[in-house]
Amino acid sequence: MSPEKKTLVILTPGFPKDEADSNCLPAEQAFIRSVKETCPSWNIVVLSFQYPYHKKEYRWFDIPVIPFGGRNKGGLSRLLLRRKIYAVLKNIHQTQTIGGLFSFWCGECAWVGKHFGDRNHIRHYCWLLGQDAKKENRYPQKLGFKSEELVALSDFIQDEFEKNHHLRPAQVVLPCIDTREFPPFPANKDIDILAAGSLIPLKQYDIFIAVVAEIKKRIPATRAVLVGEGPEKERLQELITRAGLRSTITLTGQLPHAEVLEYMQRAKLFLHPSSYEGFGVVCAEALYAGANVISFTKPLYRDIKNWYITPNKEEMIQKAVQLLEDGFTDHSRVTVLESGETAKKIMQLFL
């Protein structure tokens, strides 16, 4: 690496094991690639704490990645992992000019970044990306952050973190998507309702099934797709069967990210019934794919074109039926997140 360049060290719990691993943190992937493209005067090194499950260094789009294979172990294993990461950081500090440390989520990565940064007088920022803003997270209390060291993913996360930890993040920087990944536009809108994400209780896909069931009563030809994998899969499949919706709802399992984007472009509506969401990058992807979005959570103070916020299941059903029955519903691309802008705003913090 060129000695005159500064190095940005990114600390993350996980990272794609190779360039084809599209499902691992797609928004974070888009951000890092954008930093590489928009800030060529910087080197980037990624330290991945838990995943991939090996310790062999590799390059991802010509960016060096150092994995530690932590596998989310606690106790002594976590302490040993910290020591290994400190040793690598010390070596980078001795051989390169570290211009900044940037950690994803306020957790173990922020712990390491904050302590190493403070001890070596290196600027560190933590990007609050979702559930790390919740009251249950003890890391903010332990680390003693200053407001200016914290970057919130959205207005909602900024407010949520302040409410729970009595400290307001000084910056809000939205996540990003890579619009180059999307298929040609427009596409045939042959899916009425789509949802996509991890099949976990937080996402409330049982509500998705209930909403589709009610819509089908009013629009019998309704076709719906649920994309994702997770511990709730079997229960959701049972709910689909019990509701008599096996011919209406297709449960695809996990798909490559490119295929998810194709489904989004085929969808008229994208439902996101999650009970808590920092931003919901899938919603921004769906908007760019030409789907109208309905969710329970509102990430920004401002309204977003074709993104409708409903307070409960009944109003979600009502809005979905209205949009599906309206022959003039707008399905143009809506750009909410731009990767170049996100990269510039984050890198400006280190200048």
C-alpha positions as CSV (number, residue, x, y, z in Angstrom):
1,M,0.0,0.0,0.0
2,S,1.1,3.5,-0.8
3,P,2.7,5.1,2.3
4,E,1.4,8.6,1.6
5,K,-2.2,7.4,1.7
6,K,-4.3,7.4,4.8
7,T,-6.0,4.2,5.8
8,L,-9.6,3.8,6.9
9,V,-10.1,0.7,9.1
10,I,-13.6,-0.6,9.1
11,L,-14.6,-2.8,12.0
12,T,-17.6,-5.0,11.4
13,P,-19.2,-8.1,13.0
14,G,-19.4,-9.9,9.6
15,F,-18.4,-9.4,6.0
16,P,-19.0,-11.3,2.7
17,K,-16.8,-14.4,2.4
18,D,-16.2,-13.5,-1.3
19,E,-17.5,-11.2,-4.0
20,A,-20.4,-13.6,-4.8
21,D,-21.7,-13.5,-1.2
22,S,-24.4,-11.0,-2.0
23,N,-26.7,-11.6,1.0
24,C,-24.2,-10.6,3.7
25,L,-24.9,-7.0,4.6
26,P,-25.7,-5.6,1.1
27,A,-26.1,-2.0,2.3
28,E,-22.7,-2.1,4.0
29,Q,-21.2,-3.7,0.9
30,A,-22.6,-0.8,-1.2
31,F,-21.1,1.7,1.3
32,I,-17.6,0.3,1.3
33,R,-17.5,-0.1,-2.5
34,S,-18.6,3.5,-2.8
35,V,-15.9,4.8,-0.4
36,K,-13.3,3.0,-2.5
37,E,-14.7,4.6,-5.7
38,T,-15.3,8.1,-4.4
39,C,-12.2,8.4,-2.2
40,P,-9.3,6.9,-4.1
41,S,-6.8,8.7,-2.0
42,W,-7.6,6.5,0.9
43,N,-6.8,2.8,1.6
44,I,-9.5,0.7,3.1
45,V,-8.9,-2.3,5.4
46,V,-11.8,-4.4,6.7
47,L,-11.5,-6.3,10.0
48,S,-14.4,-8.8,10.3
49,F,-14.8,-10.1,13.9
50,Q,-17.3,-13.0,13.7
51,Y,-17.9,-14.1,10.0
52,P,-16.6,-15.6,7.7
53,Y,-15.8,-18.6,9.9
54,H,-12.1,-18.7,9.0
55,K,-9.0,-16.6,9.6
56,K,-7.4,-16.4,6.2
57,E,-6.9,-12.9,4.8
58,Y,-8.4,-12.3,1.4
59,R,-9.3,-9.5,-1.0
60,W,-12.8,-8.4,-1.8
61,F,-13.0,-6.1,-4.9
62,D,-9.3,-5.4,-4.2
63,I,-10.0,-4.4,-0.6
64,P,-8.0,-6.4,2.0
65,V,-10.2,-8.2,4.5
66,I,-8.9,-9.7,7.7
67,P,-11.3,-12.2,9.2
68,F,-11.0,-13.4,12.8
69,G,-13.6,-16.2,12.7
70,G,-15.0,-15.4,16.2
71,R,-18.3,-17.3,15.6
72,N,-20.1,-15.1,18.2
73,K,-18.5,-16.9,21.1
74,G,-18.5,-15.3,24.6
75,G,-16.4,-15.4,27.7
76,L,-12.7,-16.2,27.4
77,S,-13.0,-16.6,23.6
78,R,-14.3,-13.0,23.3
79,L,-11.4,-11.7,25.4
80,L,-8.9,-13.6,23.2
81,L,-10.6,-12.3,20.1
82,R,-10.2,-8.7,21.3
83,R,-6.5,-9.3,21.9
84,K,-6.0,-10.7,18.4
85,I,-7.8,-7.7,16.9
86,Y,-5.7,-5.3,19.0
87,A,-2.5,-6.9,17.8
88,V,-3.6,-6.5,14.1
89,L,-4.6,-2.9,14.7
90,K,-1.3,-2.2,16.3
91,N,0.5,-3.7,13.3
92,I,-1.6,-1.6,10.9
93,H,-0.8,1.5,13.0
94,Q,2.9,0.8,12.8
95,T,3.0,0.2,9.0
96,Q,0.3,2.6,7.7
97,T,-1.2,6.0,8.6
98,I,-4.6,5.2,10.1
99,G,-6.8,8.2,9.2
100,G,-9.8,6.8,10.9
101,L,-11.6,3.9,12.6
102,F,-15.2,3.3,11.6
103,S,-17.3,0.6,13.4
104,F,-20.6,-0.9,12.3
105,W,-23.1,-1.1,15.2
106,C,-22.5,-0.1,18.8
107,G,-21.3,-3.4,20.0
108,E,-18.0,-5.4,20.2
109,C,-16.6,-3.5,17.1
110,A,-17.3,-0.1,18.7
111,W,-15.7,-1.3,21.9
112,V,-12.5,-2.2,20.1
113,G,-12.6,0.9,17.9
114,K,-13.3,3.3,20.7
115,H,-10.5,2.0,23.0
116,F,-7.9,1.7,20.3
117,G,-8.8,5.1,18.9
118,D,-8.6,6.9,22.3
119,R,-5.3,5.3,23.2
120,N,-3.7,6.1,19.9
121,H,-5.3,9.5,19.3
122,I,-7.1,8.2,16.2
123,R,-10.5,9.5,15.3
124,H,-13.3,6.8,15.7
125,Y,-16.9,6.9,14.7
126,C,-19.6,4.4,15.4
127,W,-22.5,4.0,12.9
128,L,-25.7,3.1,14.8
129,L,-27.5,0.8,12.5
130,G,-30.7,-0.5,14.2
131,Q,-31.3,-2.5,17.3
132,D,-28.0,-1.2,18.9
133,A,-30.0,1.9,19.7
134,K,-32.3,0.0,22.0
135,K,-32.3,0.3,25.8
136,E,-31.1,-3.3,26.2
137,N,-27.8,-2.5,24.6
138,R,-25.2,-1.9,27.5
139,Y,-22.3,-0.9,25.3
140,P,-23.2,2.8,25.1
141,Q,-23.1,3.1,28.9
142,K,-19.8,1.2,29.1
143,L,-18.0,3.2,26.4
144,G,-18.8,6.7,27.4
145,F,-19.2,8.1,23.9
146,K,-19.4,11.8,23.1
147,S,-22.2,12.9,20.9
148,E,-20.0,13.8,18.0
149,E,-18.6,10.2,17.8
150,L,-21.9,8.7,17.0
151,V,-23.6,8.5,13.5
152,A,-27.2,7.5,13.4
153,L,-28.7,5.6,10.4
154,S,-31.9,7.6,10.5
155,D,-33.9,10.3,12.3
156,F,-35.7,7.4,14.1
157,I,-32.4,5.9,15.3
158,Q,-31.2,9.3,16.4
159,D,-34.3,9.8,18.5
160,E,-34.4,6.3,19.8
161,F,-30.7,6.3,21.0
162,E,-31.3,9.7,22.7
163,K,-34.4,8.4,24.4
164,N,-32.7,5.2,25.6
165,H,-29.2,6.4,26.4
166,H,-29.6,10.1,27.1
167,L,-27.1,11.1,24.4
168,R,-28.1,12.4,21.0
169,P,-25.9,11.3,18.0
170,A,-24.5,14.4,16.4
171,Q,-24.9,13.1,12.8
172,V,-27.5,11.3,10.7
173,V,-26.1,9.6,7.6
174,L,-28.5,7.4,5.7
175,P,-27.5,3.9,4.4
176,C,-27.1,3.3,0.7
177,I,-28.0,1.0,-2.1
178,D,-26.0,0.2,-5.3
179,T,-28.4,1.1,-8.1
180,R,-26.1,-0.6,-10.6
181,E,-27.3,-4.0,-9.3
182,F,-30.9,-3.5,-10.4
183,P,-32.2,-5.3,-13.5
184,P,-33.4,-3.2,-16.5
185,F,-36.5,-1.1,-15.9
186,P,-39.5,-1.3,-16.1
187,A,-40.5,-5.0,-15.5
188,N,-43.8,-6.8,-15.8
189,K,-45.7,-6.2,-12.5
190,D,-47.0,-9.8,-12.0
191,I,-46.7,-9.9,-8.2
192,D,-49.2,-8.0,-6.2
193,I,-47.6,-8.1,-2.8
194,L,-44.0,-8.8,-1.7
195,A,-42.1,-9.0,1.5
196,A,-38.5,-9.9,2.1
197,G,-36.2,-10.2,5.1
198,S,-35.1,-12.5,7.9
199,L,-37.9,-14.7,9.1
200,I,-37.7,-13.7,12.8
201,P,-40.4,-12.6,15.3
202,L,-39.3,-8.9,15.1
203,K,-40.3,-8.8,11.4
204,Q,-43.9,-9.9,12.2
205,Y,-44.5,-11.8,9.0
206,D,-47.5,-13.4,10.6
207,I,-49.1,-10.0,10.0
208,F,-48.0,-10.1,6.4
209,I,-49.9,-13.4,6.0
210,A,-53.0,-12.0,7.8
211,V,-53.0,-8.9,5.5
212,V,-52.7,-11.0,2.4
213,A,-55.6,-13.2,3.6
214,E,-57.9,-10.1,4.0
215,I,-56.8,-8.6,0.6
216,K,-57.6,-11.9,-1.1
217,K,-61.2,-11.7,0.2
218,R,-61.5,-8.4,-1.7
219,I,-59.2,-9.2,-4.7
220,P,-59.4,-13.0,-5.2
221,A,-56.6,-13.2,-7.8
222,T,-54.0,-11.7,-5.4
223,R,-50.6,-13.2,-5.8
224,A,-48.0,-12.7,-2.9
225,V,-44.4,-13.7,-2.3
226,L,-42.4,-13.9,0.9
227,V,-38.6,-14.0,0.4
228,G,-36.4,-15.0,3.3
229,E,-35.0,-17.7,5.7
230,G,-35.0,-17.9,9.4
231,P,-36.3,-19.7,12.6
232,E,-39.9,-18.6,11.9
233,K,-40.1,-20.4,8.5
234,E,-41.9,-23.5,9.7
235,R,-44.5,-21.6,11.8
236,L,-45.2,-19.2,8.9
237,Q,-45.6,-22.1,6.5
238,E,-48.2,-23.6,8.9
239,L,-50.0,-20.2,9.1
240,I,-50.1,-20.1,5.3
241,T,-51.6,-23.6,5.1
242,R,-54.1,-23.0,7.9
243,A,-55.3,-19.8,6.1
244,G,-55.8,-21.7,2.9
245,L,-53.2,-19.5,1.1
246,R,-50.8,-22.1,-0.3
247,S,-51.8,-21.2,-3.8
248,T,-51.6,-17.4,-3.0
249,I,-48.4,-17.0,-1.0
250,T,-45.1,-18.4,-2.3
251,L,-42.4,-18.8,0.4
252,T,-39.2,-18.8,-1.6
253,G,-36.5,-19.3,1.1
254,Q,-33.3,-17.3,0.9
255,L,-32.4,-16.1,-2.6
256,P,-29.3,-14.3,-4.0
257,H,-29.6,-10.5,-3.6
258,A,-29.9,-10.1,-7.4
259,E,-32.9,-12.3,-7.5
260,V,-34.5,-10.4,-4.6
261,L,-34.2,-7.2,-6.6
262,E,-35.8,-9.0,-9.6
263,Y,-38.8,-9.9,-7.4
264,M,-39.0,-6.3,-6.2
265,Q,-39.2,-5.0,-9.8
266,R,-42.1,-7.4,-10.4
267,A,-44.0,-6.4,-7.3
268,K,-46.7,-3.7,-7.1
269,L,-46.6,-3.5,-3.3
270,F,-43.8,-4.1,-0.8
271,L,-45.1,-4.7,2.7
272,H,-42.8,-4.3,5.7
273,P,-44.7,-5.1,8.9
274,S,-41.6,-5.1,11.2
275,S,-42.2,-3.8,14.7
276,Y,-38.8,-2.0,14.8
277,E,-36.6,-0.8,12.0
278,G,-33.6,1.5,11.9
279,F,-34.2,2.4,8.2
280,G,-35.3,-0.7,6.3
281,V,-32.9,-0.7,3.3
282,V,-35.2,-3.3,1.6
283,C,-37.9,-0.6,1.5
284,A,-35.5,1.8,-0.3
285,E,-34.6,-1.0,-2.7
286,A,-38.3,-1.7,-3.3
287,L,-39.0,2.0,-4.1
288,Y,-36.1,2.1,-6.6
289,A,-37.5,-1.1,-8.1
290,G,-40.9,0.7,-8.7
291,A,-42.9,-0.9,-5.9
292,N,-45.1,1.1,-3.5
293,V,-44.0,0.5,0.1
294,I,-46.3,0.2,3.2
295,S,-44.7,-0.1,6.6
296,F,-45.4,0.5,10.3
297,T,-42.2,2.3,11.0
298,K,-41.1,5.8,9.7
299,P,-37.3,6.2,9.4
300,L,-37.2,10.0,8.6
301,Y,-39.1,13.0,9.6
302,R,-39.8,13.9,6.0
303,D,-42.3,11.9,3.9
304,I,-40.9,9.7,1.1
305,K,-42.7,9.4,-2.2
306,N,-44.6,6.1,-2.6
307,W,-43.8,5.1,1.0
308,Y,-46.9,4.9,3.2
309,I,-46.8,4.6,6.9
310,T,-49.8,2.9,8.6
311,P,-50.2,2.5,12.4
312,N,-51.8,-0.9,12.4
313,K,-52.8,-4.0,10.4
314,E,-56.3,-2.7,9.5
315,E,-54.9,0.5,8.0
316,M,-52.2,-1.5,6.2
317,I,-54.9,-3.6,4.6
318,Q,-57.0,-0.6,3.7
319,K,-54.0,1.2,2.0
320,A,-52.9,-2.0,0.2
321,V,-56.4,-2.5,-1.3
322,Q,-56.6,1.1,-2.3
323,L,-53.3,1.0,-4.2
324,L,-54.0,-2.4,-5.8
325,E,-57.4,-1.3,-7.1
326,D,-56.2,2.1,-8.3
327,G,-55.3,1.7,-12.0
328,F,-53.2,4.9,-11.8
329,T,-50.8,3.9,-8.9
330,D,-47.3,5.3,-9.6
331,H,-44.7,2.6,-10.2
332,S,-41.8,4.8,-11.3
333,R,-38.4,4.5,-9.7
334,V,-37.9,6.5,-6.5
335,T,-34.4,7.2,-5.4
336,V,-34.1,7.6,-1.6
337,L,-30.5,6.5,-1.0
338,E,-27.4,7.3,-3.1
339,S,-24.2,5.4,-2.3
340,G,-21.9,8.3,-3.3
341,E,-23.6,10.8,-1.0
342,T,-23.4,8.3,2.0
343,A,-19.7,7.7,1.3
344,K,-18.9,11.5,1.1
345,K,-20.7,12.3,4.3
346,I,-19.0,9.6,6.3
347,M,-15.5,10.4,4.9
348,Q,-16.1,14.1,5.5
349,L,-16.1,13.2,9.2
350,F,-12.5,12.1,9.0
351,L,-11.2,15.1,7.1
